[in-house]
């Protein structure tokens, strides 16, 4: 089965990334909101590097060459009283933690009593390295303290097990036993790769670092950050990509099913998150994820900042509208309860936004915190409410892909399943739109409310393609003519549920869901048909959509009745 990660708000352009469960990745749908510059007094006219959040979310460590330091880049911290408060003025960690040399890219331990850092922030950056280093052009060091109220100690080198050759950019696991970092030592694929070293207890030294098989590439990969649950790894990379923002350095993410699994191939974060200036080193660096997975901090020199590189934060939001009706309510809670104690991706939204492999009380807590909210969903790529009272335009609430009324369908502002609706006469009425999606491109869902109809008529079709939602010509049962591609592929999918039986005045909620392997048909929230064998993909067509008629405008395919609230998602929902 395929699973989707949704990235990006609608106004920035939603981006849905398909991750294959064959590679054992996790889990629910989530998206990134709008990045926000943390602003003064944290950001200023001087460079910032290596912003990293403490586990309680109350301290933000970073390095900067701002005035008031001891020379070069120093370690600083900004604090706040609670996660709802603004960040306070930065404070230099002072001596002996800082020195005339460069202290960069800090990363605190879970208990806040150890602070790992590097004496450099980029490969070959000519940093002023601390004396006594072992790696020649970059080591990882640590500061310690007995309590969080005491000052930090002088820097101590973490030893030759890691620092025999270049090592910078530390990210420590929650248990303190795994350390991720970057290195350009011999054996790299792209000149700088991500590495991992482990130890059996926190009193043991780190030894025998190894290159990660994935996500390293033939380009530079660096600045790793491991999530609290160990399932998600963010990092920066210069690898090429389609989209993904400006600047040669972009943020990427890879998600695995369990901490025993390797990381699969990564995906670039969307363009509205990635961004930078016009220099060769512009872009985004140093990702740092909050403990609850709700916020990602990172560095960027994008236009509009206060200095060379500033610290930004971007929310990570789970998608909670499981049935695609535009609101988080009891229907979504019922779907979650129906899949309790199972590994059901749609409802696995906690404790992190990507879930933990089981639907349980952690997911219920997240859902309960947003009940009865109308939440923006970036996977909703088209929505014709059909609530207009006049005119020949059916407006799309999501994009500029509006529909044009042909043949004179009649607006019914006072009659509808959701507010008003549009009435079709079964003779020559239909609505035409520009293209919305190609069925071959990935997962999607189509939902529409209908009243009436007759055998052989069509609710939604694609020009030069197939009927997505239609009624079979014999009994008026819901079906889809969207077929799989390739030789020997399955034909139309037919249900045994008629929507034309009396009473014809009933409204029905029709849905087609393509999850990447199976086609599903739903009527009034009940699955009425699905494929019995997996499909490789659907046939690709680029044409626009027809609402209320078949793809060839054939007589007999024109719909007779009311259609309302048509939605298209680029994810699999459970209507």
C-alpha positions in Angstrom: 0.0 0.0 0.0 1.1 3.6 -0.6 1.0 6.3 1.9 1.1 10.1 1.4 2.8 12.9 3.2 1.2 16.2 2.3 3.4 19.2 2.3 2.5 22.8 1.9 -0.5 25.1 2.4 -2.9 25.7 -0.6 -1.8 29.3 -1.2 1.8 28.2 -1.5 0.9 25.2 -3.6 0.1 21.8 -2.0 2.7 19.2 -2.6 1.8 15.5 -2.0 4.7 13.1 -1.7 4.1 9.4 -2.1 6.1 7.1 0.1 5.9 3.4 -0.5 5.2 1.1 2.4 7.3 -1.5 0.7 10.2 0.5 2.0 8.4 0.5 5.5 7.8 4.1 6.0 5.3 5.8 8.4 2.4 7.0 8.5 -0.3 9.7 8.5 -0.9 12.6 6.3 0.6 16.0 7.4 1.6 19.3 5.9 3.9 22.2 6.5 2.4 25.6 7.2 3.9 29.0 6.4 7.5 29.7 7.7 7.8 32.6 10.2 10.9 34.5 10.8 11.5 34.6 14.6 12.5 38.2 14.3 14.3 40.5 16.8 15.8 40.3 19.3 16.7 36.7 18.3 17.5 37.5 14.6 19.6 40.5 13.7 22.1 41.8 11.2 24.6 39.1 11.9 24.7 35.5 10.8 23.0 32.7 12.7 24.0 29.1 12.5 22.7 25.9 14.0 19.5 26.7 15.9 18.5 23.7 18.0 15.6 23.4 20.4 15.9 21.9 23.9 13.6 18.9 24.6 11.3 20.9 26.7 11.0 23.6 24.0 12.1 26.4 26.4 15.6 26.9 25.2 16.8 27.6 21.7 20.6 27.3 21.2 22.4 28.7 18.2 25.7 30.1 17.1 26.3 33.6 15.9 29.1 36.1 15.1 27.1 39.0 16.6 28.8 41.6 18.8 29.3 40.7 22.5 31.0 37.4 21.9 34.5 36.1 22.5 35.6 36.0 18.8 34.4 34.3 15.7 31.1 32.3 16.2 30.0 31.8 19.8 27.2 29.8 21.3 24.1 31.6 22.4 20.8 30.7 24.0 17.3 32.3 23.9 14.8 31.3 26.5 11.0 31.5 27.1 8.7 30.8 30.0 6.4 28.4 28.1 6.0 27.1 24.5 3.2 29.8 24.0 5.6 32.7 24.9 7.9 34.7 22.6 11.6 34.0 22.7 13.6 36.3 25.0 16.8 38.2 24.2 19.8 35.9 23.4 22.4 35.3 26.0 26.0 34.4 25.3 27.0 31.1 27.1 30.1 32.9 28.3 33.6 31.7 29.1 34.9 29.0 29.3 32.1 27.6 27.0 33.0 30.2 24.4 36.5 31.2 23.3 38.3 33.2 20.6 37.7 30.2 18.3 34.5 29.1 16.5 31.8 27.2 18.4 29.0 26.3 16.1 25.9 24.0 15.5 24.9 23.3 19.1 22.7 20.3 20.0 21.5 19.8 23.7 21.0 16.4 25.3 17.6 15.4 26.5 18.3 16.3 30.1 19.9 19.6 29.1 23.2 18.8 30.9 25.3 18.2 27.8 25.6 20.4 24.8 27.3 19.0 21.7 28.7 21.4 19.1 31.2 21.7 16.2 34.2 24.0 15.6 32.9 24.6 12.1 29.5 24.9 10.4 30.1 24.0 6.8 32.7 21.7 5.0 35.8 23.6 4.0 34.6 26.8 5.7 38.0 27.9 7.1 36.6 27.9 10.6 38.8 29.0 13.5 39.0 25.6 15.1 39.6 24.8 18.7 43.1 23.8 19.7 43.5 20.1 20.4 41.2 18.9 17.6 41.7 15.4 16.2 40.1 15.7 12.8 42.1 18.3 11.1 39.2 20.4 9.7 36.3 20.0 12.1 35.6 18.1 15.3 32.6 17.6 17.6 32.9 18.8 21.1 30.7 18.9 24.2 30.0 21.2 27.2 28.6 19.8 30.4 27.0 21.1 33.6 25.7 19.5 36.8 22.3 21.2 36.8 20.5 23.4 34.3 21.0 26.4 36.6 24.8 26.1 36.6 27.2 27.6 33.9 28.6 25.4 31.2 32.1 23.8 31.5 35.0 24.3 29.1 34.8 22.4 25.8 35.9 18.7 25.8 36.6 16.8 22.6 34.3 13.7 22.3 37.3 11.6 21.2 39.0 9.8 18.3 36.1 7.4 17.7 34.4 10.1 15.7 36.9 12.9 15.4 39.9 11.1 13.8 38.6 12.7 10.6 36.2 15.6 9.7 33.0 15.5 11.9 30.6 18.4 12.5 26.8 19.0 12.8 25.9 16.7 15.7 22.3 15.5 16.4 21.9 13.3 19.5 19.1 10.8 20.0 16.6 11.1 22.9 18.4 8.3 24.8 21.9 9.7 24.1 23.1 6.5 22.5 23.0 7.5 18.8 24.8 10.5 17.3 24.2 11.6 13.8 26.6 14.0 12.1 28.1 15.0 8.8 31.6 14.2 7.4 33.6 14.5 4.2 36.1 11.8 5.2 37.1 9.1 2.6 34.2 6.9 1.5 31.6 9.6 1.0 29.3 9.4 -2.0 29.1 13.2 -2.6 31.9 14.8 -0.8 29.9 15.2 2.4 27.6 12.5 3.8 25.6 11.7 6.9 27.0 9.3 9.4 25.8 7.5 12.5 27.7 6.4 15.6 26.3 4.5 18.6 27.3 3.5 22.1 25.9 1.1 24.7 25.6 3.6 27.6 25.9 7.3 28.1 29.2 6.7 30.0 30.8 5.0 27.0 32.6 6.8 24.1 31.1 7.0 20.6 33.1 4.7 18.2 33.0 3.1 14.8 30.8 5.7 12.9 29.2 4.4 9.6 27.8 6.2 6.6 24.0 6.0 6.3 23.2 3.8 3.3 20.3 6.2 2.6 19.6 9.1 2.4 23.1 9.9 1.3 23.6 10.8 -2.4 26.2 11.7 -4.9 25.7 15.3 -3.8 26.5 17.0 -0.4 24.2 15.8 2.5 24.7 17.4 5.9 23.0 19.1 9.0 21.1 16.0 10.2 18.4 16.2 12.9 16.7 13.1 14.3 13.2 13.3 15.7 12.4 12.4 19.3 10.8 9.1 18.2 13.7 8.3 16.0 11.5 7.8 12.9 12.1 11.0 11.0 15.4 12.5 9.8 15.6 16.0 8.5 18.7 17.2 6.7 20.1 19.7 4.1 21.3 18.6 0.7 22.5 20.0 -2.6 21.0 17.2 -4.6 18.9 18.2 -7.6 15.1 18.1 -7.4 12.0 19.3 -9.1 10.5 22.2 -7.3 11.6 22.5 -3.7 12.4 26.2 -3.6 15.3 28.4 -4.5 19.0 28.2 -3.5 21.3 25.2 -3.9 20.8 24.1 -0.3 17.4 22.6 0.5 15.8 20.8 3.4 14.8 17.1 2.9 13.1 14.5 5.1 13.0 10.8 5.3 10.6 8.7 7.4 10.9 5.1 8.5 8.4 2.7 10.1 10.5 1.7 13.1 13.9 2.6 14.6 15.1 -0.9 13.5 14.5 -0.1 9.8 16.8 1.8 7.5 15.7 5.2 6.3 14.2 5.1 2.8 14.8 7.6 0.0 14.1 11.2 1.2 11.7 13.8 -0.2 12.4 17.5 -0.6 10.4 19.9 1.5 8.0 22.1 -0.5 9.1 25.3 -2.2 7.3 27.6 0.3 9.5 26.2 3.1 12.8 26.0 1.2 14.2 29.2 0.0 17.3 31.3 -0.1 19.3 34.1 -1.6 21.4 34.3 -4.7 24.9 33.2 -3.5 26.4 29.8 -4.0 25.8 28.8 -0.4 22.2 30.2 -0.2 19.3 28.1 1.0 18.1 26.3 4.2 20.3 24.6 6.8 20.3 23.2 10.3 16.8 21.8 10.7 15.7 21.2 14.3 12.4 19.5 15.2 10.5 20.2 18.4 9.9 17.2 20.7 6.3 16.8 19.8 7.0 17.1 16.1 4.7 20.1 15.7 7.3 22.7 14.7 10.5 22.7 12.5 13.2 25.3 13.1 15.8 26.0 10.4 18.2 28.6 9.1 17.6 30.5 5.8 19.0 33.6 4.0 15.7 34.0 2.0 14.7 37.6 1.2 13.0 39.6 3.9 15.3 38.5 6.8 17.1 40.6 9.3 20.7 39.4 8.6 22.7 37.0 6.5 21.0 33.9 7.9 18.0 34.0 10.2 16.1 31.4 12.3 12.7 30.5 11.0 9.9 28.2 12.4 7.3 26.3 10.4 4.3 24.4 11.9 3.8 20.7 11.0 0.1 20.0 10.9 -1.6 16.6 10.8 -4.6 16.2 8.5 -7.6 15.4 10.7 -10.5 15.5 8.3 -10.6 11.8 7.5 -13.8 11.7 5.5 -13.2 14.9 3.5 -16.3 16.8 4.5 -14.4 20.0 5.5 -14.8 19.7 9.3 -13.4 17.7 12.1 -16.3 16.1 13.9 -17.9 13.0 15.3 -17.8 11.3 11.9 -14.0 11.5 11.9 -13.9 10.2 15.5 -16.1 7.2 14.5 -13.7 6.4 11.7 -10.8 6.5 14.2 -12.7 4.2 16.6 -13.5 1.8 13.8 -9.7 1.3 13.2 -8.7 1.2 16.9 -5.6 -0.8 17.7 -4.7 -1.2 14.0 -2.0 0.2 11.8 -4.3 2.4 9.8 -2.4 5.3 8.2 -5.3 7.7 7.8 -6.0 7.9 11.5 -2.4 7.4 12.8 -1.8 11.1 13.7 -0.1 11.0 17.1 1.8 11.5 19.2 3.9 12.9 16.3 2.1 14.1 13.1 3.3 11.1 11.2 2.0 8.7 13.9 3.6 5.7 15.5 2.2 2.7 13.7 -1.0 2.1 15.7 -4.3 3.9 16.2 -4.7 4.4 20.0 -5.2 7.0 22.7 -2.4 9.2 21.4 -4.2 9.7 18.1 -7.5 10.4 20.0 -5.8 13.1 22.0 -4.8 14.9 18.8 -8.2 14.6 17.2 -10.0 15.7 20.4 -8.0 18.9 20.5 -9.5 20.0 17.1 -13.1 18.7 17.3 -15.6 20.8 15.4 -13.0 22.9 13.8 -13.1 23.8 10.1 -9.5 23.2 9.2 -7.6 24.2 6.0 -6.6 21.1 4.1 -3.9 21.5 1.5 -4.8 18.2 -0.1 -8.2 19.6 -1.2 -7.2 20.6 -4.7 -10.6 21.4 -6.1 -13.9 22.3 -4.5 -17.0 23.4 -6.3 -19.6 24.2 -3.6 -22.3 24.9 -6.3 -23.9 27.4 -4.0 -24.2 30.3 -6.5 -27.6 31.8 -7.1 -27.0 33.1 -10.6 -24.5 33.3 -13.5 -22.7 30.8 -15.7 -19.7 30.3 -13.5 -19.3 27.5 -10.8 -16.6 28.9 -8.7 -13.8 26.7 -7.3 -13.0 27.7 -3.7 -9.5 26.3 -3.8 -7.9 27.3 -7.1 -8.8 29.4 -10.2 -10.1 26.3 -12.0 -13.7 27.5 -12.1 -16.4 25.7 -14.0 -18.5 27.0 -16.9 -22.2 26.1 -17.2 -23.3 24.8 -20.6 -26.9 24.2 -21.7 -28.5 26.1 -18.9 -28.3 24.1 -15.6 -30.4 25.9 -13.0 -29.1 27.1 -9.7 -31.0 25.9 -6.6 -29.8 28.2 -3.8 -32.3 26.9 -1.3 -32.1 23.2 -2.1 -29.0 21.2 -1.5 -27.2 18.7 0.7 -24.8 21.5 1.8 -26.5 24.8 1.2 -27.4 25.2 -2.5 -27.0 22.9 -5.5 -27.1 22.8 -9.3 -30.0 21.1 -11.2 -29.3 19.3 -14.5 -32.1 18.4 -17.0 -30.7 15.2 -18.4 -30.8 16.6 -22.0 -27.9 19.0 -22.6 -26.9 20.5 -19.2 -23.3 20.1 -17.9 -20.4 22.0 -16.4 -16.9 22.1 -17.9 -13.6 22.9 -16.2 -9.9 23.1 -16.9 -7.7 20.1 -16.0 -7.4 19.3 -12.3 -5.3 16.2 -12.1 -4.0 13.3 -14.2 -5.2 10.0 -12.7 -1.8 8.4 -13.4 0.0 10.9 -11.2 -0.9 9.4 -7.8 -3.5 8.9 -5.1 -6.7 11.0 -5.1 -10.3 11.1 -4.0 -13.4 12.5 -5.6 -16.6 13.2 -3.6 -19.9 14.6 -4.7 -23.5 14.8 -3.3 -26.2 13.8 -5.8 -30.0 13.6 -5.8 -31.8 11.8 -8.7 -30.1 10.4 -11.8 -30.9 7.4 -14.0 -29.1 4.4 -15.4 -26.3 5.3 -17.7 -25.9 8.8 -16.5 -22.7 10.4 -15.4 -21.9 12.5 -12.4 -18.2 13.4 -13.2 -16.0 12.5 -16.1 -12.8 13.7 -17.8 -12.6 15.0 -21.3 -10.8 12.5 -23.6 -10.8 10.1 -20.7 -13.2 8.1 -18.6 -16.2 8.6 -16.4 -14.9 8.9 -12.8 -18.3 8.6 -11.1 -21.3 7.3 -13.1 -24.3 5.0 -12.9 -24.3 1.7 -14.8 -26.7 1.5 -17.7 -28.9 -1.4 -16.4 -29.7 -0.8 -12.7 -28.2 2.7 -12.0 -25.6 1.3 -9.6 -22.5 3.4 -8.8 -19.5 2.6 -10.9 -16.2 4.1 -12.2 -14.8 3.6 -15.6 -11.3 4.7 -14.6 -9.2 1.7 -15.6 -5.7 0.6 -14.7 -2.9 1.1 -17.3 -1.0 -1.7 -18.9 -1.8 -5.0 -20.6 -4.3 -7.2 -18.8 -5.5 -4.4 -16.6 -8.8 -4.6 -14.9 -11.8 -2.8 -16.4 -14.5 -0.6 -14.8 -15.3 -1.1 -11.1 -19.0 -1.7 -10.5 -20.9 -1.7 -7.2 -24.3 -3.3 -6.5 -25.7 -0.2 -4.9 -28.3 1.7 -6.9 -28.8 5.3 -6.2 -31.8 5.6 -8.5 -34.1 3.4 -6.5 -37.0 5.2 -4.7 -37.2 7.5 -2.9 -35.4 9.5 -5.5 -35.6 12.6 -3.3 -32.8 11.2 -1.1 -29.4 12.8 -1.2 -26.4 10.4 -1.6 -22.7 11.1 -1.0 -20.8 9.4 -3.8 -17.0 8.9 -3.7 -14.2 7.4 -5.7 -10.9 6.8 -3.8 -7.7 5.7 -5.5 -5.1 4.8 -2.8 -2.3 3.9 -5.2 -3.2 0.2 -5.3 -6.9 -0.2 -5.2 -10.0 1.7 -6.4 -12.7 2.1 -3.8 -16.3 3.3 -4.3 -18.4 4.7 -1.4 -22.1 5.5 -1.0 -23.2 7.4 2.1 -20.0 6.6 4.0 -20.2 2.8 3.2 -17.7 1.1 0.9 -19.7 -0.5 -1.8 -16.9 -1.8 -4.1 -13.2 -2.2 -4.3 -10.6 -4.0 -6.4 -9.8 -7.5 -5.3 -6.2 -7.4 -6.7 -3.8 -4.5 -6.6 -3.3 -2.3 -9.6 0.0 -0.8 -10.8 -1.5 2.6 -11.9 -4.4 4.2 -13.6 -4.6 5.3 -17.2 -3.2 8.8 -17.7 -5.3 11.6 -19.2 -4.7 15.3 -19.1 -8.1 16.6 -20.0 -10.5 18.9 -18.1 -13.5 17.7 -16.2 -17.2 17.5 -17.1 -19.7 17.7 -14.3 -23.1 16.1 -15.2 -22.2 14.3 -18.5 -19.9 11.6 -19.9 -16.5 12.2 -21.4 -17.7 12.2 -25.0 -20.9 14.2 -24.3 -22.9 11.2 -25.5 -26.7 11.3 -25.4 -28.0 9.3 -22.4 -25.0 10.3 -20.3 -26.4 13.7 -19.3 -27.4 13.7 -15.6 -30.9 14.4 -14.6 -31.1 15.7 -11.0 -29.2 17.7 -8.5 -25.4 17.8 -7.8 -23.8 19.5 -4.9 -20.5 20.1 -3.1 -18.0 18.4 -5.4 -14.5 17.9 -3.8 -11.2 16.5 -5.2 -8.3 15.6 -2.9 -4.8 14.4 -3.8 -4.9 11.9 -0.9 -7.0 8.9 0.0 -9.9 9.8 2.3 -12.5 7.6 3.9 -15.9 9.2 3.0 
